[in-house]
Amino acid sequence: MAYTKPEPPIVEVQRVLYVTRSSSPYPGPTWRKAITMARYAVTDPFSGETHGEFAAITHVQLEDIIARAAGAVPTVASSTAANRSGLLANVADGYLEQRRELAELIVREMGKPMTQAIHEVEFTASIFDYYAENAVSLLADEPIVVHDGPGEAVVRRAPLGIVLGVMPWNYPYYQAARFAAPNILVGNSVLLKPAPQCPESALAMQQIMGDAGVPDGVYSTILASEEQVAALLADPRVHGVSVTGSERAGMAIAEVAGRNLKKVVLELGGSDPFILLSTDDLDATVHHAASTRLENTGQACNAAKRYIVHEDVYDDFAARIVELFASDQMRPADPRLDDTMIGPVSSAAAADQLAGQLSRAVDQGARVLVGGRRDGNLLAPTILTDVTAENAIYCEELFGPIAVLHRVASEDQAVALANDTPYGLGAYVFSADPGQAERVADRLNTGMVTINMAHGEAPELPFGGVKRSGFGRELGRFGVDEFVNKRLIRRA
């Protein structure tokens, strides 16, 4: 069944929290409460047109959803891994069958260029396919050798119950799949709270689940307020929460979850370094550097946001990356056009934030090598240099098409600069010397390192970070083990 857009009623005003940053090298959050319009609404970031507003869920509706989710756990838990595999395969098929229609929704919601939106839908399908194809092996009993005493032992994975996912706007389908697919596989019931600007894609995912035969209560979209999220974390029927988003959101939710002894997985911000020490193909390396910074208009947690380049190749790299950033193919344009590579940033608020960071960085001594222009929510791809530790932007995340370029004189200096950040999500290492690349990778304080390639994500590979980038892992077998009861069974 194709997705049908619902009639959009008006949502109520919500109380929200926001964060301001100090000027310290590693700023912590300063919390204040404010009343603002935090509504579920679709506002096209390219045209500025609002296409609809959606009502937040009522407390009565939420209680009904929780009850149905709790009731579904025993039923699904009693099914076989093969049964759940079939459901996940059906979900994957649903995404592929509607790839263009689903892509159009997120182009309108958050401005992702059309070809990248279609790729996101296809990657989402591949995640459900991975868990479908590997369901039996991922849930198989894990034998443990007993060294002292008779008998044998196994670890058997069982569902925890209801788990909550608080999802971001930058990859509406992919992020939801990273959380939902392994949890449906293990038999948990999933409550998914989308970003306020992505209600249509969230409701489309709900319909795909229903059309695929996923039982009632196993997957539920909730257009919840922050107060309702806090209430869910206090509910004894909810056993864990996964958050992908800002530090602000992660800290607020983890605080409430901690008070209620709930398991938490956090995938937060990043300032991933792109370390170039040497290369046999500079053109290819520059292409990797640009694509890892500008994909999704630079709005990715694991984008390469800092170029750290050895002085032996710095001048040539700088000249070519500036040329590429300034080229017509990188000019921001209408995201609905199939040849657009850079679209608008997600909202006027996001554009204001980036413009403010850029202006402050220049005031504090940074120099713009290319870009720096803004036209509404279209920001020209930009490279900054002369950024020192005294500049506030040195330790901030730039969530848009802006990169910082650094020159280093040695491998040790590159590693030290790469690690000098409050974040620790991922890193990219490029070197013509394989031994050097491996050596540098081992010295980086990150959850992921990619060597001599870009875009290394895959459904079977764990995704996650350390430090202020969060904790826990998604995807692969590690994603299965985050919200599961690893029950020990010892037999005589």
C-alpha positions as CSV (number, residue, x, y, z in Angstrom):
1,M,0.0,0.0,0.0
2,A,1.4,3.4,-0.9
3,Y,1.9,6.0,1.8
4,T,-1.1,8.4,2.1
5,K,-0.5,11.8,3.7
6,P,-2.8,12.3,6.7
7,E,-4.7,15.5,7.3
8,P,-2.4,17.7,9.4
9,P,-4.0,19.1,12.6
10,I,-2.3,21.8,14.7
11,V,0.1,20.8,17.4
12,E,0.2,22.4,20.9
13,V,3.0,24.5,22.2
14,Q,5.7,22.5,24.1
15,R,8.2,23.4,26.8
16,V,11.7,22.8,25.6
17,L,15.3,23.1,26.8
18,Y,18.1,24.7,24.9
19,V,21.8,25.0,25.4
20,T,24.2,28.0,25.3
21,R,28.0,27.5,25.1
22,S,30.7,29.2,27.2
23,S,34.0,30.3,25.7
24,S,36.0,27.6,27.5
25,P,38.1,25.2,25.4
26,Y,35.8,22.3,26.3
27,P,32.5,24.0,26.9
28,G,29.8,22.2,29.0
29,P,26.1,23.0,28.7
30,T,24.4,25.8,30.4
31,W,20.7,24.9,30.7
32,R,17.8,27.3,30.7
33,K,14.1,26.7,30.2
34,A,12.1,28.6,27.6
35,I,8.7,28.5,26.1
36,T,8.9,28.1,22.3
37,M,7.0,26.6,19.4
38,A,8.4,23.1,19.2
39,R,5.8,21.6,17.0
40,Y,5.7,18.7,14.6
41,A,5.6,20.5,11.2
42,V,6.9,20.0,7.7
43,T,8.6,23.2,6.5
44,D,10.5,22.9,3.2
45,P,13.9,24.4,3.9
46,F,14.4,25.3,0.2
47,S,11.1,27.1,-0.4
48,G,10.3,28.1,3.2
49,E,6.8,26.8,2.7
50,T,5.1,25.0,5.6
51,H,3.2,21.9,4.2
52,G,1.4,20.9,7.4
53,E,1.5,20.7,11.2
54,F,0.8,17.5,13.1
55,A,-0.8,17.1,16.5
56,A,1.3,15.8,19.3
57,I,0.0,12.6,20.8
58,T,-2.3,12.8,23.8
59,H,-1.6,11.2,27.1
60,V,-4.5,8.8,26.6
61,Q,-3.2,7.8,23.2
62,L,0.3,7.3,24.6
63,E,-1.0,5.0,27.3
64,D,-2.9,2.9,24.8
65,I,0.3,2.6,22.7
66,I,2.4,1.6,25.7
67,A,-0.2,-1.0,26.7
68,R,-0.3,-2.5,23.2
69,A,3.5,-2.5,23.0
70,A,3.8,-4.3,26.3
71,G,1.2,-6.8,25.2
72,A,3.1,-7.6,22.0
73,V,6.4,-8.6,23.7
74,P,5.3,-12.1,24.8
75,T,3.8,-12.9,21.5
76,V,6.8,-11.8,19.5
77,A,9.2,-13.4,21.9
78,S,7.5,-16.7,21.5
79,S,8.0,-16.6,17.7
80,T,11.0,-18.0,16.0
81,A,14.0,-16.0,14.6
82,A,12.9,-17.3,11.2
83,N,9.4,-15.7,11.7
84,R,10.9,-12.4,12.5
85,S,13.4,-12.7,9.6
86,G,10.4,-12.9,7.3
87,L,8.9,-9.7,8.7
88,L,12.1,-7.8,8.4
89,A,12.5,-8.9,4.8
90,N,9.0,-7.7,4.1
91,V,9.9,-4.3,5.6
92,A,13.0,-4.1,3.3
93,D,10.8,-4.8,0.3
94,G,8.4,-2.0,1.3
95,Y,11.2,0.5,1.4
96,L,12.5,-0.5,-2.0
97,E,9.1,-0.5,-3.6
98,Q,8.4,3.1,-2.5
99,R,11.9,4.5,-2.7
100,R,11.1,7.5,-4.8
101,E,8.0,8.5,-2.8
102,L,9.8,8.1,0.5
103,A,12.7,10.1,-0.8
104,E,10.4,12.9,-1.8
105,L,9.2,13.2,1.8
106,I,12.6,13.8,3.3
107,V,13.6,16.2,0.5
108,R,10.7,18.3,1.6
109,E,11.2,17.8,5.4
110,M,14.9,18.5,5.7
111,G,16.2,19.3,2.2
112,K,18.3,16.3,1.4
113,P,19.3,16.2,-2.3
114,M,17.1,13.7,-4.2
115,T,19.7,11.3,-5.3
116,Q,21.1,11.1,-1.7
117,A,17.6,10.7,-0.4
118,I,17.0,7.7,-2.7
119,H,20.3,6.2,-1.6
120,E,19.3,6.6,2.1
121,V,16.1,4.7,1.4
122,E,18.0,1.9,-0.3
123,F,20.6,1.8,2.5
124,T,17.7,1.6,5.0
125,A,16.3,-1.4,3.1
126,S,19.8,-3.1,3.3
127,I,19.8,-2.8,7.1
128,F,16.5,-4.6,7.4
129,D,17.8,-7.2,4.8
130,Y,21.0,-7.7,6.9
131,Y,19.0,-8.6,10.0
132,A,16.6,-10.7,8.0
133,E,19.4,-12.7,6.4
134,N,21.3,-13.2,9.6
135,A,18.5,-13.5,12.1
136,V,19.1,-17.1,13.1
137,S,22.9,-16.8,13.5
138,L,22.6,-13.5,15.5
139,L,20.2,-15.0,17.9
140,A,21.8,-18.4,18.2
141,D,22.9,-19.6,21.7
142,E,26.5,-18.7,22.5
143,P,28.3,-21.6,24.1
144,I,30.6,-20.9,27.0
145,V,33.3,-23.4,28.0
146,V,33.0,-24.3,31.6
147,H,36.5,-24.8,33.1
148,D,35.6,-25.6,36.7
149,G,32.9,-28.2,37.5
150,P,30.6,-30.4,35.4
151,G,28.0,-29.5,32.8
152,E,27.8,-26.8,30.1
153,A,26.6,-23.2,29.7
154,V,25.2,-21.0,27.0
155,V,24.2,-17.4,26.7
156,R,20.7,-17.0,25.2
157,R,19.4,-13.7,24.0
158,A,15.9,-12.6,25.1
159,P,14.0,-9.4,24.7
160,L,14.0,-6.7,27.4
161,G,10.5,-5.4,26.5
162,I,9.7,-1.9,25.3
163,V,12.6,0.3,24.1
164,L,12.3,4.0,23.1
165,G,14.2,5.6,20.2
166,V,14.6,9.4,20.0
167,M,15.6,10.1,16.4
168,P,17.2,13.0,14.5
169,W,16.2,14.8,11.3
170,N,19.4,14.4,9.2
171,Y,18.8,10.7,8.2
172,P,15.2,10.1,9.0
173,Y,15.0,6.5,7.6
174,Y,18.5,5.3,8.1
175,Q,18.8,6.3,11.8
176,A,15.4,4.8,12.6
177,A,16.4,1.5,10.9
178,R,19.7,1.3,12.9
179,F,17.6,1.3,16.1
180,A,14.4,-0.5,15.0
181,A,15.7,-3.4,12.9
182,P,17.8,-5.2,15.6
183,N,15.3,-4.6,18.3
184,I,12.4,-6.0,16.3
185,L,14.7,-9.0,15.6
186,V,15.4,-9.7,19.3
187,G,11.6,-9.4,20.1
188,N,11.5,-5.9,21.7
189,S,8.7,-3.5,21.1
190,V,9.9,-0.3,19.6
191,L,8.5,3.2,20.3
192,L,10.0,5.7,17.9
193,K,9.9,9.4,18.5
194,P,10.9,11.3,15.3
195,A,12.4,14.8,15.0
196,P,9.7,17.5,15.1
197,Q,10.4,18.4,11.4
198,C,10.0,14.8,10.2
199,P,6.5,13.6,11.0
200,E,5.6,12.6,7.5
201,S,8.5,10.3,7.0
202,A,7.9,8.8,10.5
203,L,4.3,8.1,9.7
204,A,5.3,6.6,6.3
205,M,7.7,4.2,8.2
206,Q,4.8,3.2,10.5
207,Q,2.7,2.3,7.4
208,I,5.5,0.3,5.9
209,M,5.7,-1.8,9.1
210,G,2.0,-2.4,9.1
211,D,1.9,-3.3,5.4
212,A,4.8,-5.8,6.0
213,G,2.8,-7.6,8.6
214,V,4.7,-6.4,11.7
215,P,2.3,-7.2,14.6
216,D,0.3,-4.5,16.3
217,G,2.3,-2.9,19.1
218,V,5.7,-4.0,17.9
219,Y,6.6,-0.7,16.2
220,S,4.8,2.5,17.1
221,T,5.5,6.1,16.0
222,I,4.9,8.6,18.7
223,L,4.7,12.3,18.1
224,A,5.6,13.0,21.7
225,S,6.5,16.0,23.7
226,E,9.6,16.2,25.8
227,E,7.5,15.8,29.0
228,Q,6.0,12.6,27.5
229,V,9.5,11.3,26.7
230,A,10.5,11.9,30.4
231,A,7.3,10.1,31.5
232,L,8.1,7.1,29.3
233,L,11.6,6.8,30.8
234,A,10.0,6.7,34.3
235,D,7.5,4.0,33.2
236,P,8.6,0.6,34.4
237,R,7.3,-1.0,31.2
238,V,10.0,0.9,29.2
239,H,13.5,-0.7,29.5
240,G,15.8,1.5,27.5
241,V,16.3,4.4,25.3
242,S,18.5,5.1,22.3
243,V,19.2,8.7,21.3
244,T,20.8,10.0,18.1
245,G,21.2,13.7,18.0
246,S,22.8,16.6,19.8
247,E,24.7,16.7,23.0
248,R,21.8,18.7,24.5
249,A,19.3,16.0,23.7
250,G,21.6,13.2,24.8
251,M,22.5,14.7,28.1
252,A,18.9,15.6,29.0
253,I,17.5,12.2,28.2
254,A,20.4,10.3,29.8
255,E,19.9,12.2,33.0
256,V,16.3,11.2,33.2
257,A,17.1,7.6,32.2
258,G,19.8,7.4,34.8
259,R,17.5,8.4,37.5
260,N,15.2,5.6,36.5
261,L,17.9,3.0,35.9
262,K,17.2,2.6,32.2
263,K,19.8,1.4,29.7
264,V,21.0,4.2,27.3
265,V,22.7,4.3,24.0
266,L,23.9,7.7,22.7
267,E,25.1,8.6,19.3
268,L,25.8,12.4,19.5
269,G,28.0,14.9,17.8
270,G,31.3,14.6,16.1
271,S,34.2,16.6,14.7
272,D,35.9,13.8,12.8
273,P,39.4,14.5,11.5
274,F,40.5,13.7,7.9
275,I,44.2,13.0,8.3
276,L,46.2,13.2,5.1
277,L,49.9,12.2,5.5
278,S,50.7,11.1,2.0
279,T,49.0,9.8,-1.1
280,D,49.7,8.2,-4.4
281,D,46.5,9.8,-6.0
282,L,45.9,13.3,-4.8
283,D,42.8,13.8,-7.1
284,A,41.1,10.7,-5.6
285,T,42.0,11.8,-2.1
286,V,40.6,15.3,-2.6
287,H,37.4,13.7,-3.9
288,H,37.2,11.6,-0.8
289,A,37.8,14.6,1.4
290,A,35.1,16.6,-0.3
291,S,32.5,13.8,-0.3
292,T,33.0,13.0,3.4
293,R,32.5,16.7,4.3
294,L,29.7,17.7,2.0
295,E,27.4,14.6,1.7
296,N,24.0,15.5,3.1
297,T,25.0,19.1,2.9
298,G,27.6,18.5,5.6
299,Q,24.9,17.5,8.1
300,A,26.3,14.2,9.3
301,C,27.7,13.3,12.7
302,N,30.6,11.4,11.2
303,A,31.4,13.8,8.4
304,A,35.1,14.8,8.0
305,K,34.9,18.2,9.5
306,R,38.6,18.9,10.1
307,Y,41.3,18.4,7.4
308,I,44.6,17.7,9.0
309,V,47.2,17.7,6.2
310,H,51.0,17.0,6.3
311,E,53.0,20.0,5.1
312,D,54.6,17.9,2.3
313,V,51.2,17.7,0.5
314,Y,49.4,20.7,2.1
315,D,49.8,23.3,-0.6
316,D,48.6,20.9,-3.4
317,F,45.8,19.6,-1.4
318,A,44.6,23.1,-0.3
319,A,44.6,24.3,-3.9
320,R,42.6,21.4,-5.3
321,I,40.1,21.2,-2.4
322,V,39.4,24.9,-2.7
323,E,38.9,24.6,-6.5
324,L,36.5,21.7,-6.0
325,F,34.5,23.5,-3.2
326,A,34.2,26.5,-5.6
327,S,33.1,24.5,-8.6
328,D,29.7,24.6,-10.2
329,Q,29.0,21.0,-9.2
330,M,29.2,22.0,-5.5
331,R,27.0,25.0,-5.8
332,P,23.9,24.7,-3.5
333,A,20.7,24.3,-5.5
334,D,17.2,22.9,-5.5
335,P,17.3,19.5,-3.8
336,R,14.6,18.1,-6.0
337,L,16.9,18.1,-9.0
338,D,18.6,14.8,-9.6
339,D,22.0,16.5,-10.3
340,T,22.0,18.6,-7.1
341,M,24.9,17.6,-4.8
342,I,24.4,20.3,-2.2
343,G,21.0,21.4,-1.0
344,P,19.8,23.8,1.7
345,V,20.7,23.2,5.3
346,S,17.7,21.8,7.3
347,S,16.2,25.0,8.5
348,A,16.5,28.8,8.9
349,A,17.6,28.1,12.5
350,A,20.4,25.8,11.3
351,A,21.5,28.4,8.8
352,D,21.6,31.1,11.5
353,Q,23.6,28.8,13.8
354,L,26.2,28.1,11.1
355,A,26.4,31.8,10.0
356,G,26.9,32.8,13.6
357,Q,29.7,30.2,14.1
358,L,31.4,31.3,10.9
359,S,31.2,35.0,11.7
360,R,32.6,34.5,15.2
361,A,35.4,32.3,13.9
362,V,36.5,35.0,11.5
363,D,36.3,37.6,14.2
364,Q,38.6,35.4,16.3
365,G,41.2,35.1,13.6
366,A,40.1,32.4,11.2
367,R,40.5,33.0,7.5
368,V,38.0,32.0,4.8
369,L,39.7,30.2,1.9
370,V,36.6,29.6,-0.1
371,G,32.9,30.0,0.3
372,G,31.3,31.9,3.3
373,R,28.3,33.1,1.3
374,R,24.7,32.5,2.4
375,D,21.5,32.8,0.3
376,G,18.5,32.0,2.6
377,N,19.2,28.4,3.8
378,L,21.7,27.8,1.0
379,L,25.3,28.0,2.3
380,A,28.2,27.8,-0.1
381,P,30.7,25.1,0.8
382,T,33.3,26.8,2.9
383,I,36.9,26.1,4.1
384,L,38.4,27.9,7.1
385,T,42.1,28.1,8.0
386,D,44.2,29.7,10.7
387,V,42.0,28.2,13.4
388,T,43.8,28.0,16.7
389,A,42.9,26.6,20.0
390,E,42.0,30.1,21.1
391,N,39.2,30.2,18.6
392,A,35.8,28.9,19.8
393,I,35.2,27.0,16.6
394,Y,38.3,24.9,17.4
395,C,36.3,22.6,19.6
396,E,32.8,23.1,18.2
397,E,30.9,20.8,15.8
398,L,30.1,22.5,12.5
399,F,26.9,20.8,11.3
400,G,26.8,22.0,7.7
401,P,29.1,22.5,4.7
402,I,32.0,24.1,6.5
403,A,35.4,22.5,7.0
404,V,38.5,23.6,8.9
405,L,41.9,23.1,7.3
406,H,45.1,22.5,9.4
407,R,48.8,22.1,8.4
408,V,50.9,19.7,10.4
409,A,54.6,18.9,10.3
410,S,54.6,15.3,11.5
411,E,52.6,12.2,12.2
412,D,52.7,12.9,16.0
413,Q,51.4,16.4,15.5
414,A,48.6,15.1,13.3
415,V,47.5,12.6,15.9
416,A,47.7,15.1,18.7
417,L,45.6,17.6,16.8
418,A,43.1,14.9,15.8
419,N,42.6,13.9,19.4
420,D,42.4,17.4,20.8
421,T,38.6,17.6,20.7
422,P,35.8,16.8,23.1
423,Y,34.4,14.4,20.4
424,G,35.4,10.9,19.5
425,L,33.0,9.5,16.8
426,G,35.1,8.6,13.8
427,A,38.2,9.5,11.8
428,Y,39.6,9.1,8.3
429,V,43.3,8.3,7.7
430,F,45.0,8.6,4.3
431,S,48.5,7.5,3.8
432,A,50.5,5.8,1.0
433,D,52.3,3.8,3.7
434,P,49.9,1.0,5.0
435,G,51.9,0.6,8.2
436,Q,51.7,4.2,9.0
437,A,48.0,4.3,8.4
438,E,47.4,1.4,10.8
439,R,49.7,2.9,13.4
440,V,47.9,6.2,13.3
441,A,44.5,4.5,13.4
442,D,45.5,2.7,16.7
443,R,46.4,6.1,18.3
444,L,43.1,7.8,17.6
445,N,40.6,8.3,20.4
446,T,37.5,7.5,18.3
447,G,34.9,4.7,18.0
448,M,35.6,4.2,14.2
449,V,38.5,4.7,11.8
450,T,38.4,4.5,8.1
451,I,41.6,4.1,6.2
452,N,42.2,5.3,2.6
453,M,38.5,5.3,1.7
454,A,35.3,7.3,2.3
455,H,31.8,6.3,3.3
456,G,32.7,3.0,4.9
457,E,29.4,2.4,6.6
458,A,27.6,-1.0,6.1
459,P,24.8,-2.8,7.9
460,E,27.2,-5.3,9.4
461,L,29.7,-2.7,10.8
462,P,29.2,-1.3,14.3
463,F,28.6,2.5,14.5
464,G,29.3,4.6,17.6
465,G,31.8,6.7,19.4
466,V,33.5,7.7,22.7
467,K,34.0,10.8,24.7
468,R,31.2,13.4,24.1
469,S,30.1,11.6,21.0
470,G,28.3,9.1,23.2
471,F,28.5,5.4,24.0
472,G,27.1,2.1,22.8
473,R,27.0,0.7,19.3
474,E,24.4,0.3,16.6
475,L,24.4,-2.1,13.5
476,G,25.9,-5.5,13.1
477,R,25.8,-8.0,15.9
478,F,26.7,-5.3,18.4
479,G,23.4,-3.6,17.6
480,V,21.6,-6.7,18.6
481,D,23.3,-6.9,22.0
482,E,22.5,-3.3,23.2
483,F,18.9,-3.9,24.4
484,V,18.8,-7.6,25.1
485,N,18.8,-9.9,28.1
486,K,21.9,-12.0,27.7
487,R,20.6,-14.8,29.9
488,L,23.1,-17.4,31.2
489,I,21.9,-21.0,31.2
490,R,24.0,-23.4,33.1
491,R,23.2,-27.1,32.8
492,A,24.5,-30.0,34.9
